[in-house]
Amino acid sequence: MERLTAVASVQRFRVIAELAAGPTHVSELARRVGMSRALLYLHLERLEQAGLLTGRLMLSDDGKALKVYEVEPFTITVTPESIRATVESEPRSATTRESEN
């Protein structure tokens, strides 16, 4: 279920799509997907926790440390049952609760 919730975001889809072309450092990835590095790191952390990405430090030619991410091979099977289980495992937002009242 963690993998399904990790990819349940258009922004994270974009990150995975960019990284599917090959390993990329955070600054370049932020430019490609059009988001701040701070926000990107939140998405990368969620994807890495789900086992979909790995990150490692590398040194650039000029000696700067670069955080590089790459996609790990994965498969996610989506069924009505897996969607139901995922929704039931996630806390409901205040907006959802208010709209039901």
DATATA-V287451 format. One line per field, one symbol per residue. ss: DSSP state (@ for helix, = for strand, . for the rest). phi: phi as a letter, one per 30 degrees, with the letter a starting at -180 (. if undefined). burial: + if it has 16 or more other ideal C-beta (glycine too) atoms within 10 Angstrom, else -. A space follows every 50 residues. Layout:
ss: ???
phi: ???
burial: ???
//
This chain:
ss: .@@@@@...@@@@@@@@@@....==@@@@@@@@...@@@@@@@@@@@@@. ..=======.....=======........@@@@@@@@@@....@@@@@@@ .
phi: .dddddcdadddeddddddddkebdeddddddcibddddeeddddddddd icbbbbdbcdeciddbdccbdceabbccbedddedddddddddddddddd c
burial: --++-++----+-+++-++----+++--++-++-+----++-++-+++-+ -++-+-----------+++-+--------------+-------------- -
//
